């Protein structure tokens, strides 16, 4: 198996432990055993695959911690360990220079804990980060604007090994509120999903610098404070989910600048004030987007803002007065017409006896 470059056994019914017998000097660059029933720990022997670029062990029953031996796989560009039973903290080697070419890190639906280290920001090629449905705590790193691949448009080198240019990687990501499978277009996805954790603190303003970001999901955490005022800088944002947090203050008017926005959820917070309007927000008229924010008002909610209520009442009174005046003049004209007509005929008969 020394000359085997691509091994894909995904979507079968393999069970038991994953083989530990991996040979030094192997040229394998793509290993995919996702969507099986494999169990046990991730073999430390995988560390001998120094040419490995893509590692996909997702949707199995792997347990234990991620072995540090994988840091020897210095060519890693994509790691997908989602939907397993892994625990512990994110290994420091993932956030270091040993995997500097990493463009996708998917650890969703495990039992990882600890803080999200600022060293994660060193992964300048990272454009898909999915840490959702774990037990991460602490704050969101302020250095996310160091993720160069999400800040400025540059040519992406998908793999350092040309053999993978002819093999499409597949990944399941939650975008636009639903799970979608990507393969040929995976390189076009720009996503950060930190939902369903125990993250606290404020949403860093620096996140507004990720102008190429297409999906930002921070829902179901313990975040507080205001929505960044410059959120409108994320001009390519299609999905924004900040629901189920403790966010306060008004919704920034700059949100109406997001002309690509097609999925928005700000429900279950403590937001207040008038809901912004204009541009793409006019099409997002589902009131559930803003539900359970008791102090929010305006369209599409049924709750009127104070100024709207006053204007509506005064306008209604004016219209009622106009209608009453019209009715009054109608009746007056009818009476006058009757009087003039009656006396015009009867008066003539009285005065002219012939």
Protein Blocks (a to p, Z undefined) as FASTA:
>chain_A
ZZpmbdcfehiabecjddfbdcehiabfbdcfehiabecjddfklmmmmmbmbdcfehia
becjddfklmmmmmbcbdcfehiabecjddfklmmmklmmbcbdcfehiabecjddfklm
mmmmbcbdcfehiabehjddfklmmmmmlmbccdddfbfcfklmmcccdddddeehiacd
dfklmmmpccddfehiabecjddfklmmmmmbfbdcfehiabecjddfklmmmmmbfbdc
fehiabecjddfklmmmmmbcbdcfehiabecjddeejjllmmmcfklmgoilkbgcjfb
fbdcfklmmmmmmmmmmmmmmmmmmmmmmmmmmmmmmmmmmmmmmmmmmmmmZZ
